[in-house]
């Protein structure tokens, strides 16, 4: 079978079971999800052995330490993935709920009902946990899903999908509700983007080239998940120790993810005190790059260039800029940020509110790490990605964001 026919067949299968699956009860969907969680725990050795093949190949081609971390699965991570599926299972059910209802003068009752989106395709890169998260969220929200992971994680993803399919069938449902493109040819994504008759929404989750390609070429509506050029701004009224703790967490805790901080902005009145402390924390851990004013305080670090301010590193690299006001910080962030997650560290309420109101991003923090922009941390159990657009969803994409509404109109013979 040629690539075009292969992708089309996958989409047709997802579409064929979409309507019936969308009518499944919440109890039935919970049954599937608990089966998936159990199967992941039961098949850990198999999943890890397949993941090891991907990890070894990644090492051979010189993948960065941070990206290697995203790719790697171990027993602790698989336990967390299984528990995340259980959390999704226990989330409230939205599908079928009537959110509003009103009566018109002519007697018509008009209501809004929550319904699944239908068939969702998600294209993502070297994070095999997304395979499980995406399947779980789509199942809970009554959607069928087509998964297309990155070539770096092909063995891991095939193993996870095999486990998911076994779990779905054991729960008494068709495995066709979860489709997986087990080909590494990037042209498969091009074929997928054409299938607007079968797919309702496409969600790209990955780097700049992937997201740009889908936005520019997809015939299917796209929910844009964003690059994370995230900033921490340390204000003149910041608590220095609090700022150091947050900056360290935002950068180091997991630099390969989109909610990690890539830039540090520091008010000039506190820079002489704060920046040497930052250097001490990051020395031999993070490559620091600074503006001219930063280099006067930290002459031992590299110079930042114009490209740095707009870059998402996804690595142990951070660029630093000294600014003279919160307004300058806001202007810089709104110019170079990717509308993902931005943070201010300050004890000044007025300044914090100005930052909250003027920053254009999906998540804006006061005195907290950007690392909290995450479906599980927000109470969603998991996420399909972080949307940086404004329609129809912004921020972490959970089960509620994977639904839409339809109007139901109840009459008694009315005509117009």
C-alpha positions in Angstrom: 0.0 0.0 0.0 1.4 3.4 -0.9 1.8 6.2 1.7 -1.3 8.2 0.5 -3.5 5.1 0.7 -2.0 4.1 4.1 -2.7 7.4 5.7 -6.2 7.6 4.2 -7.1 4.2 5.5 -6.1 5.2 9.0 -8.2 8.3 8.8 -11.2 6.4 7.4 -11.0 3.9 10.3 -10.9 6.7 12.9 -13.9 8.4 11.2 -15.9 5.1 10.9 -15.9 4.6 14.7 -16.1 8.3 15.7 -19.9 8.7 15.8 -20.6 5.6 17.8 -17.7 6.1 20.2 -18.8 9.7 20.9 -22.0 8.3 22.3 -20.2 6.0 24.8 -21.1 6.6 28.4 -18.5 8.0 30.8 -18.4 4.6 32.7 -17.4 2.9 29.4 -14.6 5.4 28.8 -13.4 5.1 32.4 -13.2 1.3 31.9 -11.0 1.8 28.9 -8.7 4.2 30.6 -8.2 2.0 33.7 -7.5 -0.9 31.4 -4.8 1.2 29.6 -3.2 2.2 32.9 -3.0 -1.4 34.1 -1.6 -2.7 30.8 1.2 0.0 30.9 2.2 -1.2 34.3 2.0 -4.9 33.3 4.1 -4.3 30.1 6.8 -2.1 31.5 9.7 -4.4 30.6 8.5 -4.6 27.0 8.0 -0.8 26.7 11.4 -0.1 28.2 13.2 -2.6 26.0 11.7 -0.9 22.9 12.4 2.6 24.3 16.1 1.5 24.8 16.4 1.0 21.0 15.4 4.6 20.4 17.6 5.9 23.2 20.7 4.1 21.8 20.1 5.3 18.3 19.6 8.9 19.6 22.9 8.7 21.4 24.7 7.5 18.3 23.5 10.5 16.3 24.5 12.9 19.1 21.2 14.1 20.4 21.5 16.7 23.2 21.3 15.7 26.8 18.1 17.6 27.3 16.3 16.0 24.3 17.6 12.6 25.3 15.8 13.1 28.6 12.5 13.8 26.8 12.9 10.6 24.9 13.8 8.2 27.8 11.3 6.0 29.6 12.0 4.2 32.8 9.8 2.4 35.4 9.2 5.6 37.5 8.1 7.5 34.4 5.8 4.7 33.2 4.2 4.5 36.7 3.6 8.3 36.4 2.2 7.9 32.9 -0.2 5.1 34.1 -1.2 7.3 37.1 -1.8 10.2 34.8 -4.2 8.0 32.7 -6.1 7.2 36.0 -6.3 10.9 36.8 -7.8 11.6 33.4 -10.3 8.8 34.0 -11.5 10.4 37.2 -12.0 13.9 35.8 -15.5 15.2 35.4 -17.4 14.2 32.3 -18.5 17.1 30.1 -19.8 15.4 27.1 -23.6 15.5 26.9 -23.9 18.2 29.5 -26.3 21.1 28.8 -24.5 24.3 29.7 -27.3 26.7 29.1 -31.0 26.7 28.3 -33.4 29.4 27.7 -37.0 29.9 26.5 -37.9 32.2 23.7 -41.2 34.1 23.5 -42.5 31.6 20.8 -42.1 28.8 23.3 -38.9 27.3 21.8 -36.4 25.9 24.4 -32.8 26.5 23.2 -29.9 24.9 24.9 -26.1 24.3 24.4 -24.8 20.8 24.6 -21.2 19.8 24.9 -20.1 17.3 22.3 -16.8 15.8 21.1 -14.8 17.4 18.4 -14.9 14.1 16.4 -11.6 12.9 14.9 -8.4 14.6 16.2 -5.0 14.2 14.6 -1.9 15.0 16.7 1.6 15.3 15.2 4.4 15.4 17.8 8.1 14.8 18.2 10.4 12.9 20.5 8.2 12.6 23.6 6.7 9.1 23.8 4.6 10.1 26.9 2.5 12.2 24.5 1.3 9.0 22.8 -0.4 7.9 26.0 -1.6 11.4 27.1 -3.2 12.1 23.8 -4.9 8.8 23.6 -6.3 9.1 27.2 -7.6 12.7 26.7 -9.3 11.9 23.4 -10.9 8.8 24.9 -12.2 10.6 27.9 -13.6 13.4 25.8 -15.3 11.0 23.4 -13.0 11.7 20.4 -11.1 9.2 18.2 -7.5 10.0 17.5 -4.8 9.6 14.9 -1.3 9.7 16.4 1.9 10.6 14.5 5.0 10.7 16.7 8.5 11.6 15.7 11.0 9.1 14.1 13.3 9.4 17.2 10.7 7.5 19.3 9.2 5.1 16.7 9.9 1.9 18.6 8.7 3.4 21.9 5.5 4.7 20.3 4.8 1.4 18.5 5.2 -0.4 21.8 2.9 2.0 23.6 0.2 1.8 20.9 0.3 -2.0 21.0 -0.3 -1.9 24.7 -3.1 0.7 24.3 -4.8 -1.4 21.6 -4.6 -4.6 23.8 -6.2 -2.6 26.7 -8.9 -1.2 24.6 -9.9 -4.6 23.2 -9.8 -6.1 26.6 -12.3 -3.4 27.7 -14.6 -4.5 24.9 -14.1 -1.7 22.4 -12.6 -1.4 18.9 -8.9 -0.5 18.8 -9.8 1.7 15.8 -10.6 4.5 18.2 -6.8 5.0 18.5 -4.9 5.1 15.2 -1.1 5.4 14.8 1.0 6.2 11.8 3.9 3.8 12.2 5.9 5.3 9.4 8.8 7.7 9.7 8.4 9.3 6.3 7.6 13.0 6.9 5.4 13.0 3.9 2.9 11.1 6.0 2.1 14.4 7.8 1.6 16.1 4.4 -0.9 13.4 3.5 -2.6 13.7 6.9 -3.1 17.5 6.5 -5.2 17.0 3.3 -7.9 14.8 4.9 -10.4 17.4 5.9 -13.3 15.0 5.1 -12.2 12.7 7.8 -10.3 14.7 10.4 -11.9 17.6 12.4 -8.9 19.1 14.1 -5.1 18.9 13.8 -2.8 19.6 16.7 0.9 19.9 16.1 3.2 19.6 19.1 6.8 20.2 18.5 9.4 22.6 17.2 9.2 25.7 15.0 9.4 23.9 11.6 6.6 21.4 12.5 4.2 24.0 13.7 4.9 26.4 10.8 4.4 23.6 8.3 1.0 22.6 9.7 -0.2 26.2 10.0 0.8 27.1 6.4 -0.2 23.9 4.7 -3.0 22.1 6.6 -6.5 22.0 5.1 -7.7 20.9 8.5 -8.3 23.5 11.3 -5.2 23.7 13.5 -4.9 24.3 17.2 -1.4 25.9 17.4 0.7 24.6 20.3 3.6 26.8 20.9 7.2 27.1 21.1 8.2 28.2 24.6 10.5 31.2 24.5 9.5 31.9 28.1 10.9 34.7 30.3 11.4 35.3 34.0 11.5 39.0 34.9 13.1 39.9 38.2 11.8 43.3 39.3 13.5 45.9 41.4 11.1 45.0 44.2 11.8 41.3 44.0 12.7 39.1 47.0 16.2 38.0 45.9 16.1 34.5 47.4 12.6 33.9 46.1 13.8 35.1 42.6 16.9 32.8 42.7 14.8 29.8 43.6 12.2 30.4 40.9 14.8 31.2 38.2 16.8 28.0 39.0 13.6 25.9 38.8 12.3 27.5 35.7 15.6 26.8 33.8 17.1 23.7 35.3 14.3 21.4 36.5 13.7 20.2 32.9 15.2 22.5 30.2 13.9 20.4 27.3 10.3 21.2 27.7 8.3 24.2 26.4 7.5 25.8 29.8 11.2 26.1 30.8 12.5 29.6 31.0 14.9 30.6 28.2 15.4 34.3 29.1 16.1 36.1 32.3 15.3 39.9 32.5 16.6 41.7 35.5 15.9 45.3 36.7 19.1 47.4 36.6 18.7 48.5 40.2 19.0 44.9 41.4 21.3 43.5 38.7 24.6 44.0 40.6 23.3 42.0 43.5 21.3 39.4 41.7 23.3 38.4 38.6 26.5 37.2 40.5 24.2 34.9 42.6 22.6 33.6 39.4 26.0 32.9 38.0 27.0 31.0 41.1 23.9 28.7 40.9 24.3 28.1 37.1 28.1 27.8 36.9 29.1 24.6 35.1 25.4 23.8 34.6 23.9 26.4 32.2 25.6 28.3 29.5 24.8 32.0 30.1 24.7 34.6 27.4 24.3 38.3 28.3 23.5 41.7 26.8 26.2 44.4 27.0 25.1 45.6 30.5 25.0 42.0 31.8 28.6 41.5 30.5 29.8 44.4 32.6 28.6 42.5 35.7 29.4 39.0 34.4 32.3 39.4 32.0 33.1 35.7 32.1 29.9 34.7 30.2 29.2 34.7 26.4 27.7 37.7 24.6 24.1 37.4 23.5 23.2 38.3 19.9 20.0 39.4 18.2 19.1 35.8 17.4 19.2 34.8 21.1 16.3 36.9 22.2 13.9 35.0 19.9 15.3 31.5 20.3 13.8 28.6 22.1 16.9 26.6 23.2 15.3 23.5 24.9 18.8 23.1 26.4 21.0 24.2 29.3 21.3 27.7 27.8 19.9 31.0 29.1 20.2 34.6 27.8 20.1 37.5 30.2 19.1 41.1 29.7 19.2 44.1 32.1 16.3 46.5 31.8 15.4 49.8 33.5 11.7 49.3 34.1 8.8 46.9 34.1 7.5 48.6 31.0 10.8 47.8 29.2 10.5 44.2 30.3 7.0 44.0 29.1 7.9 45.5 25.7 10.8 43.1 25.3 8.7 40.0 26.2 5.8 41.0 24.0 8.2 41.5 21.1 10.2 38.3 21.5 8.0 35.9 23.5 6.0 33.1 21.9 2.8 33.8 23.9 3.4 30.8 26.1 4.4 31.4 29.7 5.9 34.5 31.3 6.7 35.3 35.0 7.5 38.3 37.1 9.1 38.2 40.5 8.1 41.2 42.6 6.7 42.1 46.0 5.1 45.2 44.5 1.4 44.6 43.9 0.9 47.5 41.4 3.8 46.3 39.3 2.6 42.7 39.3 -0.9 43.8 38.1 0.6 45.9 35.3 2.6 42.8 34.2 -0.4 40.5 34.4 -2.6 42.9 32.4 -0.1 43.9 29.7 1.7 40.6 28.9 0.2 38.7 26.0 0.6 35.1 26.8 -1.4 31.9 27.5 -0.1 31.9 31.1 1.3 34.8 33.2 2.8 34.2 36.6 3.5 36.3 39.7 6.2 34.9 42.0 6.0 31.4 40.6 7.9 29.3 38.0 6.8 29.0 34.4 7.2 25.2 34.8 3.7 25.0 36.1 2.1 25.5 32.7 1.2 21.9 32.4 -2.1 20.0 32.1 -1.5 17.9 35.2 -0.3 20.9 37.3 -3.5 22.8 36.2 -5.6 19.9 37.3 -6.4 18.5 33.8 -4.7 15.1 34.4 -2.7 15.5 31.2 -2.7 17.8 28.1 -2.6 17.6 24.4 -0.2 20.6 24.3 -0.1 24.2 25.3 -2.1 26.4 22.9 -0.6 29.8 22.2 -3.4 30.9 20.0 -6.7 32.6 21.1 -9.3 30.5 19.2 -10.9 28.2 20.3 -8.6 27.4 23.2 -5.6 29.0 24.9 -3.2 27.4 27.4 -3.1 23.7 28.4 -5.5 21.6 26.2 -7.4 19.2 28.5 -10.6 17.2 28.0 -12.9 20.2 28.1 -10.8 21.9 25.4 -11.3 18.8 23.2 -15.0 19.4 23.0 -17.3 21.9 21.2 -21.0 22.7 21.5 -24.1 22.3 19.5 -27.5 24.0 20.0 -30.4 21.8 20.8 -33.8 23.3 20.1 -37.0 21.8 21.5 -40.3 22.9 20.0 -43.9 22.0 19.9 -44.8 22.6 16.3 -43.4 26.2 15.9 -42.8 27.5 12.4 -41.3 30.7 11.2 
